[in-house]
């Protein structure tokens, strides 16, 4: 199974109306910036759950 990229470095590649699209400079995946923010929130929540479980 391939390792999942956490997209540590991104750049804006396009803007369309109210949406920005970003590209991960590590893996090349392109997604909208709202999706990127959601990934960061989920990762933070998972980290907090691990700390709270200990």
N, CA, C and O atoms as CSV, one atom per row, in Angstrom:
chain,resi,resn,atom,element,x,y,z
A,1,UNK,N,N,0.849,-1.179,0.000
A,1,UNK,CA,C,0.000,0.000,0.000
A,1,UNK,C,C,0.897,1.247,0.000
A,1,UNK,O,O,1.871,1.307,0.751
A,2,UNK,N,N,0.584,2.201,-0.808
A,2,UNK,CA,C,1.394,3.410,-0.929
A,2,UNK,C,C,1.193,4.310,0.290
A,2,UNK,O,O,0.120,4.338,0.892
A,3,UNK,N,N,2.249,5.043,0.638
A,3,UNK,CA,C,2.140,6.005,1.730
A,3,UNK,C,C,1.268,7.177,1.289
A,3,UNK,O,O,1.340,7.614,0.140
A,4,UNK,N,N,0.451,7.680,2.200
A,4,UNK,CA,C,-0.390,8.818,1.892
A,4,UNK,C,C,0.396,10.102,2.077
A,4,UNK,O,O,1.050,10.295,3.103
A,5,UNK,N,N,0.334,10.969,1.096
A,5,UNK,CA,C,1.014,12.255,1.174
A,5,UNK,C,C,0.173,13.186,2.046
A,5,UNK,O,O,-1.043,13.273,1.881
A,6,UNK,N,N,0.827,13.877,2.970
A,6,UNK,CA,C,0.121,14.827,3.828
A,6,UNK,C,C,0.147,16.237,3.249
A,6,UNK,O,O,-0.264,17.190,3.910
A,7,UNK,N,N,0.628,16.370,2.021
A,7,UNK,CA,C,0.656,17.630,1.284
A,7,UNK,C,C,1.282,18.752,2.114
A,7,UNK,O,O,0.618,19.743,2.417
A,8,UNK,N,N,2.568,18.598,2.486
A,8,UNK,CA,C,3.206,19.607,3.328
A,8,UNK,C,C,3.477,20.935,2.618
A,8,UNK,O,O,3.586,21.978,3.264
A,9,UNK,N,N,3.585,20.893,1.286
A,9,UNK,CA,C,3.848,22.120,0.518
A,9,UNK,C,C,2.889,22.166,-0.659
A,9,UNK,O,O,2.847,21.243,-1.473
A,10,UNK,N,N,2.117,23.245,-0.747
A,10,UNK,CA,C,1.178,23.404,-1.858
A,10,UNK,C,C,1.354,24.781,-2.479
A,10,UNK,O,O,1.887,25.703,-1.862
A,11,UNK,N,N,0.887,24.891,-3.725
A,11,UNK,CA,C,0.875,26.191,-4.396
A,11,UNK,C,C,-0.455,26.354,-5.103
A,11,UNK,O,O,-1.055,25.376,-5.548
A,12,UNK,N,N,-0.912,27.583,-5.204
A,12,UNK,CA,C,-2.164,27.873,-5.906
A,12,UNK,C,C,-1.909,27.761,-7.397
A,12,UNK,O,O,-0.968,28.358,-7.920
A,13,UNK,N,N,-2.755,26.991,-8.084
A,13,UNK,CA,C,-2.578,26.830,-9.525
A,13,UNK,C,C,-3.706,27.463,-10.329
A,13,UNK,O,O,-3.550,27.721,-11.522
A,14,UNK,N,N,-4.862,27.719,-9.670
A,14,UNK,CA,C,-5.979,28.294,-10.406
A,14,UNK,C,C,-6.981,28.898,-9.430
A,14,UNK,O,O,-7.117,28.449,-8.292
A,15,UNK,N,N,-7.666,29.911,-9.899
A,15,UNK,CA,C,-8.786,30.490,-9.153
A,15,UNK,C,C,-9.965,30.561,-10.102
A,15,UNK,O,O,-9.838,31.017,-11.238
A,16,UNK,N,N,-11.128,30.100,-9.621
A,16,UNK,CA,C,-12.343,30.151,-10.427
A,16,UNK,C,C,-13.476,30.593,-9.515
A,16,UNK,O,O,-13.858,29.871,-8.594
A,17,UNK,N,N,-14.008,31.773,-9.770
A,17,UNK,CA,C,-15.023,32.394,-8.926
A,17,UNK,C,C,-14.526,32.429,-7.477
A,17,UNK,O,O,-13.527,33.093,-7.200
A,18,UNK,N,N,-15.185,31.741,-6.554
A,18,UNK,CA,C,-14.800,31.779,-5.139
A,18,UNK,C,C,-13.942,30.592,-4.726
A,18,UNK,O,O,-13.749,30.370,-3.530
A,19,UNK,N,N,-13.423,29.825,-5.676
A,19,UNK,CA,C,-12.670,28.621,-5.349
A,19,UNK,C,C,-11.225,28.735,-5.825
A,19,UNK,O,O,-10.959,29.152,-6.953
A,20,UNK,N,N,-10.297,28.356,-4.944
A,20,UNK,CA,C,-8.889,28.275,-5.308
A,20,UNK,C,C,-8.522,26.807,-5.427
A,20,UNK,O,O,-8.949,25.984,-4.618
A,21,UNK,N,N,-7.734,26.485,-6.433
A,21,UNK,CA,C,-7.236,25.128,-6.596
A,21,UNK,C,C,-5.745,25.124,-6.303
A,21,UNK,O,O,-5.001,25.971,-6.798
A,22,UNK,N,N,-5.319,24.170,-5.500
A,22,UNK,CA,C,-3.915,24.077,-5.122
A,22,UNK,C,C,-3.338,22.752,-5.592
A,22,UNK,O,O,-4.053,21.763,-5.755
A,23,UNK,N,N,-2.021,22.757,-5.806
A,23,UNK,CA,C,-1.301,21.551,-6.213
A,23,UNK,C,C,-0.270,21.236,-5.138
A,23,UNK,O,O,0.453,22.124,-4.689
A,24,UNK,N,N,-0.202,19.979,-4.728
A,24,UNK,CA,C,0.822,19.549,-3.797
A,24,UNK,C,C,2.147,19.477,-4.542
A,24,UNK,O,O,2.242,18.848,-5.595
A,25,UNK,N,N,3.171,20.127,-3.987
A,25,UNK,CA,C,4.480,20.117,-4.632
A,25,UNK,C,C,5.224,18.804,-4.414
A,25,UNK,O,O,6.255,18.567,-5.044
A,26,UNK,N,N,4.717,17.951,-3.533
A,26,UNK,CA,C,5.345,16.657,-3.262
A,26,UNK,C,C,4.795,15.562,-4.180
A,26,UNK,O,O,5.565,14.835,-4.808
A,27,UNK,N,N,3.452,15.441,-4.261
A,27,UNK,CA,C,2.878,14.325,-5.019
A,27,UNK,C,C,2.188,14.755,-6.315
A,27,UNK,O,O,1.886,13.911,-7.159
A,28,UNK,N,N,1.932,16.066,-6.486
A,28,UNK,CA,C,1.325,16.553,-7.713
A,28,UNK,C,C,-0.192,16.550,-7.722
A,28,UNK,O,O,-0.794,16.958,-8.715
A,29,UNK,N,N,-0.833,16.099,-6.641
A,29,UNK,CA,C,-2.293,16.074,-6.587
A,29,UNK,C,C,-2.834,17.500,-6.590
A,29,UNK,O,O,-2.273,18.384,-5.942
A,30,UNK,N,N,-3.932,17.721,-7.326
A,30,UNK,CA,C,-4.583,19.021,-7.386
A,30,UNK,C,C,-5.952,18.893,-6.739
A,30,UNK,O,O,-6.690,17.949,-7.021
A,31,UNK,N,N,-6.295,19.841,-5.874
A,31,UNK,CA,C,-7.583,19.816,-5.185
A,31,UNK,C,C,-7.940,21.232,-4.783
A,31,UNK,O,O,-7.093,22.125,-4.819
A,32,UNK,N,N,-9.211,21.445,-4.395
A,32,UNK,CA,C,-9.582,22.807,-4.015
A,32,UNK,C,C,-9.099,23.094,-2.599
A,32,UNK,O,O,-8.950,22.183,-1.785
A,33,UNK,N,N,-8.857,24.368,-2.316
A,33,UNK,CA,C,-8.246,24.755,-1.049
A,33,UNK,C,C,-9.142,24.433,0.142
A,33,UNK,O,O,-8.633,24.190,1.236
A,34,UNK,N,N,-10.452,24.426,-0.037
A,34,UNK,CA,C,-11.354,24.046,1.060
A,34,UNK,C,C,-11.115,22.592,1.454
A,34,UNK,O,O,-11.125,22.259,2.639
A,35,UNK,N,N,-10.902,21.734,0.472
A,35,UNK,CA,C,-10.606,20.328,0.743
A,35,UNK,C,C,-9.296,20.207,1.526
A,35,UNK,O,O,-9.183,19.380,2.431
A,36,UNK,N,N,-8.313,21.032,1.175
A,36,UNK,CA,C,-7.034,21.034,1.873
A,36,UNK,C,C,-7.228,21.446,3.333
A,36,UNK,O,O,-6.649,20.830,4.227
A,37,UNK,N,N,-8.026,22.470,3.583
A,37,UNK,CA,C,-8.299,22.902,4.952
A,37,UNK,C,C,-8.987,21.794,5.737
A,37,UNK,O,O,-8.673,21.568,6.905
A,38,UNK,N,N,-9.928,21.100,5.095
A,38,UNK,CA,C,-10.624,19.991,5.762
A,38,UNK,C,C,-9.635,18.891,6.150
A,38,UNK,O,O,-9.752,18.310,7.229
A,39,UNK,N,N,-8.661,18.600,5.282
A,39,UNK,CA,C,-7.657,17.580,5.590
A,39,UNK,C,C,-6.842,17.994,6.809
A,39,UNK,O,O,-6.546,17.161,7.666
A,40,UNK,N,N,-6.474,19.277,6.895
A,40,UNK,CA,C,-5.704,19.763,8.043
A,40,UNK,C,C,-6.508,19.636,9.329
A,40,UNK,O,O,-5.964,19.254,10.365
A,41,UNK,N,N,-7.798,19.953,9.273
A,41,UNK,CA,C,-8.661,19.858,10.457
A,41,UNK,C,C,-8.780,18.411,10.905
A,41,UNK,O,O,-8.685,18.122,12.097
A,42,UNK,N,N,-8.989,17.492,9.957
A,42,UNK,CA,C,-9.101,16.070,10.297
A,42,UNK,C,C,-7.808,15.563,10.923
A,42,UNK,O,O,-7.852,14.815,11.899
A,43,UNK,N,N,-6.662,15.955,10.381
A,43,UNK,CA,C,-5.374,15.508,10.905
A,43,UNK,C,C,-5.178,16.026,12.326
A,43,UNK,O,O,-4.694,15.291,13.187
A,44,UNK,N,N,-5.543,17.266,12.582
A,44,UNK,CA,C,-5.416,17.846,13.916
A,44,UNK,C,C,-6.323,17.109,14.897
A,44,UNK,O,O,-5.917,16.832,16.025
A,45,UNK,N,N,-7.537,16.792,14.480
A,45,UNK,CA,C,-8.467,16.078,15.342
A,45,UNK,C,C,-7.943,14.687,15.663
A,45,UNK,O,O,-8.068,14.239,16.803
A,46,UNK,N,N,-7.363,13.993,14.697
A,46,UNK,CA,C,-6.810,12.659,14.931
A,46,UNK,C,C,-5.653,12.728,15.919
A,46,UNK,O,O,-5.533,11.866,16.790
A,47,UNK,N,N,-4.806,13.737,15.798
A,47,UNK,CA,C,-3.670,13.906,16.710
A,47,UNK,C,C,-4.172,14.168,18.126
A,47,UNK,O,O,-3.633,13.613,19.083
A,48,UNK,N,N,-5.185,14.997,18.271
A,48,UNK,CA,C,-5.750,15.289,19.584
A,48,UNK,C,C,-6.359,14.043,20.201
A,48,UNK,O,O,-6.234,13.829,21.406
A,49,UNK,N,N,-7.025,13.206,19.387
A,49,UNK,CA,C,-7.613,11.959,19.894
A,49,UNK,C,C,-6.543,11.040,20.446
A,49,UNK,O,O,-6.746,10.418,21.490
A,50,UNK,N,N,-5.412,10.939,19.772
A,50,UNK,CA,C,-4.315,10.070,20.222
A,50,UNK,C,C,-3.772,10.590,21.550
A,50,UNK,O,O,-3.535,9.806,22.468
A,51,UNK,N,N,-3.576,11.876,21.660
A,51,UNK,CA,C,-3.055,12.467,22.888
A,51,UNK,C,C,-4.042,12.256,24.036
A,51,UNK,O,O,-3.623,11.944,25.151
A,52,UNK,N,N,-5.317,12.418,23.792
A,52,UNK,CA,C,-6.335,12.254,24.821
A,52,UNK,C,C,-6.492,10.808,25.260
A,52,UNK,O,O,-6.879,10.551,26.399
A,53,UNK,N,N,-6.199,9.862,24.382
A,53,UNK,CA,C,-6.333,8.436,24.707
A,53,UNK,C,C,-5.202,7.942,25.602
A,53,UNK,O,O,-5.348,6.924,26.278
A,54,UNK,N,N,-4.090,8.647,25.613
A,54,UNK,CA,C,-2.922,8.190,26.378
A,54,UNK,C,C,-3.066,8.444,27.830
A,54,UNK,O,O,-2.168,8.117,28.606
